[in-house]
């Protein structure tokens, strides 16, 4: 008990931390109040009315200072999860590793976390770690100063008060944004061991913001990359999805490979990116995805993963055919083989795996432009995705551009013109002449008796 008391005193949790943030006024940070979501504004106002500190935190503050539109708004508060739950009728407590509260305002959900603290010695019930130092459970509550110190990077450790319209900056995050520098709070070795996903997050933030990772934070990454093997696959997948859908996927994947982190998430990239054609195909797919996302258009995760793994499927497909397997059975064997290898590193959800298989399987059907088969392919639910995939194959040099142009023209013209294209380009597809049926001759009289005698 005495140890816990002094732990709280020296950690600042009993009487508060002496750390003082830089308070940045509205006239300096220039965050327009109307850019704060209605839900986040109401959550902060309501919690403050009940006597609790409450701020918009994390990526939303970073994006607002960068002049970007935040994807979501999170709130941090001095209120415990049970207290937040009691204040907001439409709310629920979630999570075991970190207990959070989801507060619902119409279609918007605001994630509310309680300020995190540092576990005192012997307080094992509140915080537990594995043999590698990764935090498995952490429900230690503290002050806003401790919460800022517990965050991973300085650009994510800023707090915005929408009532006073002030930014609290405890670790010079604003200066790092201006310097385009990604800096870790605390000892990078320890912080990466606590949560190895932070290494992938470092790559994602650096790519998305166009920042350079501070040498001190970058140096341990290659050495500790193997720790990703100890992280639940679902968490790894979620982080990779954020990277691929960040609008900077091409740069993010390059950085992943440069730092050696792809071994823990996309190990097949080594094989694919060492082939000039494979590298060109993957980078074209990622660049097209970034263009769509930055233009506000939707993208398919299944399409993305299909592109990342296609050249490995293509190699396995060719090998299976070389062993004498027929076209489609060889392709399906190749698909299953590649997905099995990848599933050992990244938990791609089954629904995405199904989309990937359909896109891959349809590639074989584009080669057949005879008879009614092109018309049937046009009616397939995944035709548009598979066709876009085909165009990438043509653009990367894997296929002749002619096949892409033919399908583009075929898909955009009318029925009569399509029929003419088939007749013109595929003589074998022209309707066959009706063959006259041969009449069977009547058996000669006595034929049956002869057969009977023969028996």
Secondary structure, DSSP 8 states (H G I E B T S, - for coil): -HHHHHHHHHHTTTT------EEE-HHHH---GGGS-HHHHHHHHHHHHTT--EEEETHHHHHHHTT---S--EEEESS-HHHHHHH-SSEEEE-SSS-EEEEEETTEEEEEEE-B----TT-TTTEEE-TTS-EEEE--B--HHHHHHHSSBGGG-EEEETTTTEEEESS-HHHHHHHTEE-BSS-HHHHHHH-THHHHHHHHHHHHHT-EE-HHHHTTHHHHGGGGGGS-HHHHHHHHHHHHTSS-HHHHHHHHHHTTGGGGT-TTHHHHHTSHHHHHHHHHHHHHHHHHHHTT----HHHHHHHHHHHHHHHHHHHHHHTT--HHHHHHHHHHHHHHHHHTT----HHHHHHHHHHHHHHHHTT--STTHHHHHHTSTTHHHHHHHHHHHHHTTSS-HHHHHHHHHHHHS-HHHHHHHHHHH-GGGS--------------TTHHHHHHHH-
